[in-house]
Amino acid sequence: MLNALLLFYCKRVYAFFRLKNLNIPTFAKNFKVVPGNAYRWHSLFILNQMLHKIRPLIIIVSILFVVACSGSRHLVELTEDANQAYKNQEYAQALALYEEYIYHFGNDAMSIPDSIYLGAGLAAFELGQTDKAIDYLHPVRSSESAGAQAQYALAVSNREIDNLSREITALETYVNNHPEGDHIESMRNRLFETYVESRNYDKALDLWPDLSGQAKEQESMINLLFVTHRALDNESEMDALAHELIEKNPDNVDALEYLAQKYFWKAENRYQEEMKAYENNRTHSQYAQLLRAFDVLNEDFRTSLNYYLRLYELNPKAEYARFIGNIYLRFDDENKAQYYHDKANE
């Protein structure tokens, strides 16, 4: 800052010399070599003439130099006080001092160090001032001085305002650049969640092995992994995850719905195939085959029914009631079938 001001004043001095048609060679010519004391008096006379002509500028430059030094010293003290206040967790005072610095330059980013914006943004974040934290931190998010805490603050703040794309950017920056950071586990977990929310399922699967063992045991995380495999139609993975979810929580809706539909359509498709085969070949052997098939598919219908009854108990949706009614039709229980079909049409 001080160097910039001095350069400015030097340019003004140079301009003054040009305006007065004065330059170093011109003055040099006036210093003639004369014998004895005459040389000294002649030199002093010339020097006096020069000083007389530039005396106003010397006074102005001196005043401005003192002002510049004073202003620069004030900004240094302001920065030190702000940093110390932040270190002491006096975030309101720190923010006020950082903002005084910012307002001094009219919020001109070219004149303000990134560290000032970072300090102001982090202080605002600690005070819960989300919008202000983002305003100060986002422009310097790629700065070399924007460390782990800045990315953490940006991720949390953007989540609060529901800006998923910016949140993912901050999370990725933290996870990739600060693997030893204090918040690395929570950042990885949240990044996995955002990948699923944004339907970046392949990225979610790639990140899953890096999650901690504790995270992988959480029902919510397993549920997101289940959703990911379901979106990618990985049926073998879905079966295992659905049963794992049921073990952790018998009322997990995603797992209940998957298993209810799986066993219903397994039984229904087998029922349609066996009935069609018998219609095409009405023999004793084919009828025996039909009865054996019914033993298997009825078991699948019962499994599906138990899942749908649990779902209906949790939430009496028309869809659940319709499936329950259809299963009772396969069991030739017309009363119960009618009851649930009526519920579905309410």
C-alpha distance (Angstrom), angle and dihedral (degrees) to the residues before:
residue distance angle dihedral
M1 . . .
L2 3.82 . .
N3 3.81 92.2 .
A4 3.78 90.6 53.5
L5 3.80 91.8 52.5
L6 3.81 92.7 47.8
L7 3.78 90.7 50.3
F8 3.79 88.9 52.3
Y9 3.80 92.5 52.6
C10 3.79 93.2 45.9
K11 3.77 88.8 55.6
R12 3.81 89.4 52.1
V13 3.83 90.9 52.2
Y14 3.77 90.4 50.5
A15 3.80 90.3 50.4
F16 3.80 90.2 51.6
F17 3.79 91.6 53.8
R18 3.79 90.3 50.1
L19 3.80 90.6 48.8
K20 3.82 91.4 52.8
N21 3.78 91.5 43.2
L22 3.80 87.9 -120.3
N23 3.76 124.4 143.0
I24 3.76 138.9 157.2
P25 3.81 97.0 -99.5
T26 3.83 90.8 51.1
F27 3.76 92.1 55.2
A28 3.76 91.7 44.0
K29 3.81 91.6 59.0
N30 3.81 90.1 57.0
F31 3.82 92.1 60.0
K32 3.80 97.6 86.8
V33 3.75 122.0 -178.4
V34 3.82 108.3 -116.8
P35 3.77 129.0 166.6
G36 3.80 123.8 -90.5
N37 3.77 123.0 -24.9
A38 3.78 91.1 -13.8
Y39 3.83 88.5 80.8
R40 3.78 91.1 55.3
W41 3.79 95.6 47.6
H42 3.76 92.6 44.0
S43 3.84 90.6 52.3
L44 3.78 93.1 48.3
F45 3.79 90.3 49.7
I46 3.79 91.9 53.2
L47 3.83 92.4 45.1
N48 3.79 90.3 50.1
Q49 3.79 90.4 52.7
M50 3.82 90.7 51.4
L51 3.81 94.0 47.9
H52 3.78 91.4 47.4
K53 3.79 91.3 56.4
I54 3.81 96.9 47.7
R55 3.81 98.7 34.5
P56 3.87 93.6 105.1
L57 3.78 91.5 53.0
I58 3.81 92.3 47.0
I59 3.78 89.7 54.8
I60 3.83 92.8 48.1
V61 3.79 93.3 46.5
S62 3.79 91.3 48.7
I63 3.78 91.9 51.7
L64 3.78 93.2 46.7
F65 3.78 91.7 46.4
V66 3.79 90.7 54.8
V67 3.82 90.5 47.3
A68 3.80 91.2 48.8
C69 3.77 92.8 50.2
S70 3.78 90.6 47.6
G71 3.84 92.9 49.0
S72 3.77 92.5 47.0
R73 3.78 91.3 48.6
H74 3.82 89.7 50.1
L75 3.82 91.6 53.4
V76 3.79 91.7 49.0
E77 3.80 90.6 51.3
L78 3.81 90.3 45.6
T79 3.79 91.1 53.7
E80 3.79 93.0 47.0
D81 3.80 92.2 48.8
A82 3.82 91.8 47.8
N83 3.80 92.6 49.1
Q84 3.79 91.7 48.0
A85 3.80 92.0 48.7
Y86 3.81 90.4 51.5
K87 3.80 90.3 47.9
N88 3.81 88.8 52.4
Q89 3.82 89.4 50.8
E90 3.81 90.1 -115.1
Y91 3.78 89.3 138.7
A92 3.81 98.7 166.1
Q93 3.80 91.6 54.5
A94 3.80 91.7 43.3
L95 3.79 91.8 51.9
A96 3.80 91.8 49.1
L97 3.82 91.6 51.8
Y98 3.81 94.0 45.9
E99 3.79 90.1 49.6
E100 3.80 91.4 49.2
Y101 3.79 87.1 57.7
I102 3.81 91.1 47.3
Y103 3.81 93.7 47.9
H104 3.82 90.0 48.8
F105 3.80 88.1 68.4
G106 3.80 95.9 36.8
N107 3.81 91.3 -110.5
D108 3.81 89.5 -65.8
A109 3.79 102.7 164.7
M110 3.82 91.8 -159.6
S111 3.81 90.9 62.2
I112 3.81 99.0 40.7
P113 3.82 123.1 77.8
D114 3.81 116.4 -121.5
S115 3.80 88.6 -121.9
I116 3.81 90.4 66.6
Y117 3.82 92.8 53.8
L118 3.80 90.2 45.3
G119 3.79 92.0 50.7
A120 3.79 92.1 47.9
G121 3.81 92.3 46.9
L122 3.79 94.6 48.7
A123 3.80 92.2 46.3
A124 3.81 89.8 50.8
F125 3.80 89.8 48.5
E126 3.80 91.5 53.1
L127 3.80 88.5 50.9
G128 3.80 91.7 52.0
Q129 3.81 92.9 -113.7
T130 3.79 94.7 141.7
D131 3.80 100.8 174.5
K132 3.79 93.2 47.9
A133 3.81 91.5 46.4
I134 3.81 90.7 54.8
D135 3.83 92.5 44.8
Y136 3.79 91.2 56.6
L137 3.81 100.4 35.6
H138 3.81 103.3 40.7
P139 3.84 97.0 65.0
V140 3.83 91.5 53.4
R141 3.82 98.0 36.6
S142 3.83 91.5 116.1
S143 3.79 94.8 46.4
E144 3.80 117.5 121.2
S145 3.80 88.0 -122.6
A146 3.82 92.5 54.9
G147 3.78 97.8 101.7
A148 3.78 135.1 176.2
Q149 3.81 95.2 -67.3
A150 3.80 92.0 54.9
Q151 3.82 92.1 51.5
Y152 3.79 90.3 46.2
A153 3.81 90.9 51.7
L154 3.82 91.4 48.1
A155 3.80 92.5 49.2
V156 3.80 93.6 49.4
S157 3.81 93.9 42.5
N158 3.80 94.8 48.6
R159 3.78 89.7 49.4
E160 3.79 89.2 54.7
I161 3.81 91.3 55.9
D162 3.83 91.6 41.1
N163 3.81 95.8 -116.9
L164 3.80 97.5 149.5
S165 3.82 98.6 176.7
R166 3.81 94.1 53.2
E167 3.78 90.7 42.9
I168 3.81 90.5 54.8
T169 3.82 90.7 49.3
A170 3.81 91.7 53.4
L171 3.80 91.9 44.6
E172 3.79 92.8 50.1
T173 3.81 91.2 48.2
Y174 3.79 91.3 51.0
V175 3.81 95.3 45.6
N176 3.80 94.9 44.9
N177 3.81 98.6 41.1
H178 3.81 103.5 31.2
P179 3.83 108.3 39.8
E180 3.82 89.4 153.9
G181 3.81 94.5 48.4
D182 3.79 121.8 131.6
H183 3.81 91.9 -114.2
I184 3.80 99.1 40.3
E185 3.82 96.4 119.5
S186 3.79 95.3 49.0
M187 3.81 90.4 43.4
R188 3.81 92.1 52.4
N189 3.80 91.3 46.9
R190 3.78 92.3 49.9
L191 3.81 92.0 45.3
F192 3.81 88.8 55.1
E193 3.81 89.6 50.5
T194 3.80 92.7 49.5
Y195 3.80 91.9 49.1
V196 3.81 89.3 56.4
E197 3.81 92.1 43.7
S198 3.80 90.7 51.5
R199 3.83 91.4 43.7
N200 3.79 93.6 -116.4
Y201 3.79 88.1 142.6
D202 3.80 97.6 161.6
K203 3.81 90.8 53.9
A204 3.79 89.4 48.2
L205 3.81 91.6 54.3
D206 3.81 91.0 47.5
L207 3.80 91.0 52.5
W208 3.84 97.0 45.3
P209 3.86 96.0 82.7
D210 3.83 89.8 55.6
L211 3.81 93.7 58.0
S212 3.77 118.4 102.8
G213 3.80 120.8 -98.8
Q214 3.79 89.5 -113.5
A215 3.79 91.7 55.1
K216 3.79 91.7 49.9
E217 3.79 89.7 56.7
Q218 3.80 94.7 55.5
E219 3.80 115.5 105.4
S220 3.81 92.5 -137.3
M221 3.81 92.5 54.6
I222 3.80 93.4 45.0
N223 3.80 88.1 49.2
L224 3.81 90.5 54.4
L225 3.80 90.1 49.1
F226 3.81 88.4 50.6
V227 3.82 90.4 50.9
T228 3.80 89.1 49.8
H229 3.81 94.1 52.7
R230 3.80 90.8 44.3
A231 3.82 90.2 54.1
L232 3.82 89.2 50.3
D233 3.83 91.3 44.8
N234 3.81 93.7 -121.9
E235 3.81 95.4 158.5
S236 3.79 98.3 176.6
E237 3.80 91.1 54.8
M238 3.80 91.2 45.1
D239 3.82 93.5 56.2
A240 3.80 93.7 53.8
L241 3.80 93.7 43.8
A242 3.81 93.5 47.1
H243 3.80 91.9 54.9
E244 3.81 90.6 45.1
L245 3.79 89.6 53.4
I246 3.80 92.0 48.9
E247 3.79 89.3 52.5
K248 3.79 91.0 52.9
N249 3.79 94.6 41.0
P250 3.83 122.7 8.5
D251 3.80 88.8 -161.2
N252 3.81 97.9 55.8
V253 3.80 100.9 136.6
D254 3.82 97.8 -158.6
A255 3.79 92.0 53.7
L256 3.83 93.7 42.5
E257 3.79 92.5 51.3
Y258 3.78 93.0 47.4
L259 3.79 94.2 49.6
A260 3.81 93.7 41.9
Q261 3.80 91.9 53.6
K262 3.78 93.7 40.8
Y263 3.82 94.9 56.1
F264 3.81 93.9 38.7
W265 3.79 94.6 55.4
K266 3.78 92.4 39.7
A267 3.81 89.0 56.7
E268 3.81 96.0 38.5
N269 3.80 94.3 49.7
R270 3.81 90.5 48.2
Y271 3.81 90.0 48.4
Q272 3.82 92.2 52.7
E273 3.83 92.0 47.4
E274 3.81 94.8 49.5
M275 3.80 94.0 45.0
K276 3.79 91.1 50.1
A277 3.81 90.9 49.1
Y278 3.82 91.3 51.1
E279 3.82 92.9 47.3
N280 3.78 88.8 53.9
N281 3.80 94.2 46.3
R282 3.81 115.6 26.8
T283 3.77 98.9 -172.7
H284 3.78 133.0 133.2
S285 3.78 91.6 -110.6
Q286 3.79 92.7 49.9
Y287 3.80 90.5 48.3
A288 3.80 90.0 52.0
Q289 3.79 88.4 51.3
L290 3.80 89.3 51.4
L291 3.81 92.1 53.1
R292 3.80 91.9 49.2
A293 3.80 89.8 49.8
F294 3.81 90.5 50.4
D295 3.79 90.5 57.7
V296 3.80 89.8 57.7
L297 3.78 100.0 39.5
N298 3.80 93.7 44.6
E299 3.79 88.1 57.7
D300 3.80 89.2 53.6
F301 3.81 89.9 47.8
R302 3.80 89.9 52.6
T303 3.80 90.9 49.7
S304 3.79 90.6 50.4
L305 3.82 91.0 45.9
N306 3.80 92.2 55.3
Y307 3.79 91.5 52.5
Y308 3.82 92.7 46.9
L309 3.80 92.9 47.6
R310 3.81 89.1 53.4
L311 3.78 90.9 48.5
Y312 3.81 91.2 48.7
E313 3.79 90.0 50.8
L314 3.79 90.1 52.6
N315 3.79 93.7 44.1
P316 3.85 121.7 0.6
K317 3.80 95.8 -141.7
A318 3.78 120.4 170.0
E319 3.81 90.6 -124.8
Y320 3.79 91.8 59.2
A321 3.81 92.3 46.5
R322 3.81 91.4 51.9
F323 3.81 93.0 53.4
I324 3.81 91.3 46.8
G325 3.81 90.4 51.8
N326 3.80 91.7 49.6
I327 3.80 91.7 51.6
Y328 3.80 91.7 51.2
L329 3.80 88.1 52.0
R330 3.80 88.5 58.1
F331 3.82 87.4 52.4
D332 3.83 89.5 50.1
D333 3.83 90.2 -119.7
E334 3.79 97.3 139.9
N335 3.81 96.3 172.4
K336 3.79 94.7 57.4
A337 3.78 91.0 39.4
Q338 3.81 90.5 54.8
Y339 3.81 92.0 45.7
Y340 3.81 93.9 55.9
H341 3.78 94.1 40.4
D342 3.79 88.4 54.5
K343 3.81 88.9 50.8
A344 3.78 89.5 51.2
N345 3.82 90.9 54.3
E346 3.80 96.4 47.8
